[in-house]
């Protein structure tokens, strides 16, 4: 179903078709690399420009132990990816997440679907009590999404990363399940 065929309420909300969330697999390397190299996707992450398929392939072939790596698929196309990594030792109750959505599919529920899957996994399968993330302070849509899922800003990290020729701040946010 494309946006012209969508029900009127779906067109107003920007949602088109059902988003499928599934585990990332090695055969997804080219599609994930393609979206990771989009300027809008990359600007919200710590990724450098010109990520190679080989780098992505290595990440998919050898994920961190216990990591959950997901992709969002819409009409057969990978339109986002996300991951959850559980920490170890005295921080075993903590998971860290990262995610991104294809430039052409933001605001359509892809990020919500990915985040909902990560939170469900953390809460109902891994007994994770605290989920953490960092987000650039100028990424208002992502901040709103995280707040919608119960994340709270806990601090500001000054000069967190170098992006587009300048240092940018980030918020550290967390969601606690007590």
FISEFI-192383 format. One record per residue (C-alpha): residue number from 1; residue in three letters; x, y, z. Coordinates in Angstrom, 3 decimals, m for minus. Example, Ala and Ser with C-alpha at 12.3 -4.5 7.8 and 13.67 -1.06 7.14 Angstrom:
  tivo  fifi         x         y         z
     1   ala    12.300    m4.500     7.800
     2   ser    13.670    m1.060     7.140
! end
This chain:
  tivo  fifi         x         y         z
     1   unk     0.000     0.000     0.000
     2   unk     1.524     3.334    m0.983
     3   unk     0.622     6.721     0.494
     4   unk    m1.974     7.400    m2.199
     5   unk    m3.722     4.096    m1.394
     6   unk    m3.538     4.570     2.366
     7   unk    m6.640     5.216     4.385
     8   unk    m7.225     8.954     5.052
     9   unk    m6.223     8.616     8.726
    10   unk    m2.963     6.906     7.712
    11   unk    m2.177     9.670     5.197
    12   unk    m2.725    12.355     7.851
    13   unk    m0.453    10.591    10.326
    14   unk     2.261     9.936     7.736
    15   unk     2.122     6.193     8.284
    16   unk     2.241     4.003     5.200
    17   unk     1.728     0.289     5.452
    18   unk     2.757    m1.985     8.276
    19   unk     6.342    m1.820     9.463
    20   unk     7.954    m5.239     9.941
    21   unk    10.618    m5.452    12.645
    22   unk    13.020    m8.380    12.429
    23   unk    16.520    m9.408    13.395
    24   unk    19.239    m7.980    11.182
    25   unk    21.066   m10.598     9.150
    26   unk    24.347   m10.610     7.238
    27   unk    22.509   m10.336     3.911
    28   unk    21.227    m6.890     5.030
    29   unk    24.695    m5.319     4.839
    30   unk    24.208    m3.472     1.558
    31   unk    20.806    m2.012     2.522
    32   unk    21.981    m0.964     5.992
    33   unk    25.099     0.646     4.521
    34   unk    22.969     2.519     2.014
    35   unk    20.809     4.138     4.705
    36   unk    23.782     4.685     7.050
    37   unk    25.397     6.809     4.345
    38   unk    22.386     9.116     3.971
    39   unk    23.146    12.567     5.342
    40   unk    20.037    12.812     7.538
    41   unk    20.571     9.362     9.028
    42   unk    24.276     9.940     9.644
    43   unk    23.893    13.413    11.208
    44   unk    22.063    11.882    14.180
    45   unk    24.699     9.211    14.803
    46   unk    28.404     8.913    15.524
    47   unk    29.014     7.332    12.109
    48   unk    31.560     8.801     9.728
    49   unk    30.699     9.459     6.083
    50   unk    31.421     6.816     3.467
    51   unk    30.786     3.709     5.539
    52   unk    31.709     0.681     3.450
    53   unk    29.639    m2.431     2.928
    54   unk    32.592    m4.391     4.331
    55   unk    32.438    m2.457     7.628
    56   unk    28.727    m3.149     7.923
    57   unk    29.230    m6.774     6.938
    58   unk    31.847    m7.243     9.658
    59   unk    29.489    m5.687    12.244
    60   unk    26.686    m8.036    11.146
    61   unk    28.924   m11.118    10.962
    62   unk    30.411   m10.550    14.434
    63   unk    27.884    m8.763    16.642
    64   unk    28.765    m7.924    20.230
    65   unk    27.909   m10.818    22.564
    66   unk    24.253   m10.636    23.537
    67   unk    23.519    m7.674    21.246
    68   unk    20.090    m7.379    19.663
    69   unk    20.296    m5.868    16.163
    70   unk    17.036    m5.119    14.378
    71   unk    15.904    m3.716    11.056
    72   unk    12.624    m2.096    10.076
    73   unk    11.225    m3.222     6.742
    74   unk     8.498    m1.374     4.885
    75   unk     7.181    m2.741     1.590
    76   unk    10.257    m4.977     1.296
    77   unk    12.768    m2.150     1.853
    78   unk    14.966    m1.748     4.937
    79   unk    14.110     1.722     6.255
    80   unk    15.753     1.723     9.670
    81   unk    17.891    m0.178    12.102
    82   unk    18.345    m0.281    15.855
    83   unk    20.329    m2.131    18.457
    84   unk    20.317    m2.956    22.139
    85   unk    23.509    m3.926    23.938
    86   unk    23.379    m5.214    27.484
    87   unk    26.221    m4.125    29.729
    88   unk    28.126    m6.491    31.995
    89   unk    29.327    m6.821    35.557
    90   unk    27.788    m4.437    38.051
    91   unk    25.901    m2.751    35.190
    92   unk    24.289    m5.939    33.889
    93   unk    20.882    m4.370    34.592
    94   unk    21.583    m1.691    31.926
    95   unk    21.056    m1.741    28.185
    96   unk    22.277     0.862    25.717
    97   unk    20.430     1.579    22.508
    98   unk    21.125     3.246    19.202
    99   unk    18.898     3.630    16.180
   100   unk    18.301     5.472    12.939
   101   unk    15.679     5.810    10.231
   102   unk    16.055     6.292     6.464
   103   unk    15.845     9.991     5.524
   104   unk    12.733     9.435     3.377
   105   unk    10.821     7.537     6.078
   106   unk    11.120     9.727     9.182
   107   unk     7.880    10.661    10.900
   108   unk     6.069     7.545     9.654
   109   unk     6.215     5.356    12.738
   110   unk     9.417     3.499    11.853
   111   unk    11.338     4.830    14.858
   112   unk     8.393     4.077    17.166
   113   unk     8.192     0.500    15.881
   114   unk    11.930    m0.048    16.357
   115   unk    11.975     1.524    19.821
   116   unk     8.897    m0.433    20.926
   117   unk    10.621    m3.692    19.908
   118   unk    13.796    m2.771    21.803
   119   unk    11.866    m1.764    24.937
   120   unk     9.786    m4.950    24.818
   121   unk    12.968    m7.024    24.558
   122   unk    14.622    m5.127    27.421
   123   unk    11.577    m5.286    29.703
   124   unk    10.088    m8.690    28.962
   125   unk    12.972   m10.864    27.845
   126   unk    16.156    m9.511    29.416
   127   unk    14.868    m8.041    32.709
   128   unk    16.819    m4.865    31.980
   129   unk    15.956    m2.176    34.528
   130   unk    17.613     0.809    32.838
   131   unk    17.871     1.652    29.135
   132   unk    20.295     4.437    28.199
   133   unk    21.002     6.454    25.080
   134   unk    22.642     9.643    23.896
   135   unk    21.005    12.029    21.447
   136   unk    22.253    15.281    19.962
   137   unk    20.561    18.263    21.595
   138   unk    19.403    19.551    18.191
   139   unk    17.586    16.327    17.275
   140   unk    14.134    17.406    18.482
   141   unk    12.154    14.652    16.694
   142   unk    14.272    11.911    18.296
   143   unk    14.048    13.553    21.733
   144   unk    10.235    13.681    21.431
   145   unk    10.179    10.003    20.428
   146   unk    12.308     8.976    23.403
   147   unk    10.211    11.055    25.794
   148   unk     7.069     9.399    24.398
   149   unk     8.556     6.071    25.503
   150   unk     9.367     7.309    29.011
   151   unk    12.985     8.410    28.609
   152   unk    14.109    11.346    30.723
   153   unk    17.034    13.682    30.133
   154   unk    19.643    13.097    32.826
   155   unk    22.437    15.341    31.668
   156   unk    24.109    17.344    28.937
   157   unk    27.411    16.196    27.483
   158   unk    29.270    19.292    26.262
   159   unk    31.301    18.965    23.042
   160   unk    30.147    15.336    22.866
   161   unk    31.099    14.818    19.219
   162   unk    32.602    16.577    16.232
   163   unk    30.008    16.868    13.460
   164   unk    30.019    18.940    10.275
   165   unk    33.038    20.971    11.351
   166   unk    31.928    21.808    14.896
   167   unk    31.537    20.271    18.317
   168   unk    27.980    19.458    19.305
   169   unk    26.396    18.655    22.645
   170   unk    24.300    15.615    23.420
   171   unk    21.793    14.704    26.068
   172   unk    22.128    11.503    27.996
   173   unk    18.678    10.021    28.470
   174   unk    17.455     6.962    30.310
   175   unk    14.286     5.012    30.952
   176   unk    14.067     3.135    34.223
   177   unk    11.722     0.260    34.948
   178   unk    11.309    m0.026    38.698
! end
